[in-house]
Amino acid sequence: MTGGSDAPGGAWRTSGPQEASRRDGSPGPRRSGLRDPQRAVRGLGAGTLVLEALVLLLAIQPIRMVGADLSGAAIGVLVALAVVAVGLAGMMRRPWAWHAGTVLQGLLLLSGLLHWSLFVLGVIFALVWAYASHVRRVILA
């Protein structure tokens, strides 16, 4: 026999979403099955932003090494965007943080005017952010 019985009296438990209240206050099973969907979504957003900041900082030297003339302004923009991304990651509890993250992706795309490789990074992270936003909508719906 596989599995086991944790319930009193030897009854088998079924695995699935537990009864809880939904966002609108109505009782019913949680749609996502997560214990704390808000916290999971905040973690997803914060993790995405921290990863973006790390990649932005680590991309400076390889861009310079492949012969690109990365100006001081472009390096300053990269560092500033990385600092903003880390700051936003720490503020994901705020309701406006997801919107600010979207603006950050737009700013990274605009930094492509300084160098084409920054535009490529902007496209990649805009797609990652769009996916994270989609997951957020699905989980919190």
C-alpha positions, 0 to 999 in steps of 0.5 A: 500500500502506498501513501499513508493516513494522517487523518484520525481514524485512518481516513485518507485525505485528498490533496487539493486546495483547502477551503479559504476565503477568496479576494472578494471575501466569498468562501470557496477553494483557492483558485491557485492552491497556494497557501499565500498567493499574494506572497508568492506573487510578490516573491516572483516580482522581487526575484525577477527584478533582482535577477534583472539588476544582477544581469544589468550589472554583470553585462557591463564588462562583456559589452565593453570587451566585445569592442563596443564603445560603451559610454560613461552615460550608458554605464551610469544608466545601467547602474541606475536601472540596477539600483532602481530594480533592487529598490523596487524588489524591496517594495513589492508590497506596495500596490504601485510597485508592479506598475513601476516595474513596467515603467522600468522595463520601458526605461531599459528599452529606451536605454537601447538608444545608447547601445543596441545591446541594451535594447536586446536586454530590454526586450528580454526583460520586458518579455520576462516581466510580461510573463510575470505579470501574466502569472500574477493576473492568473494567480490573483484572479 
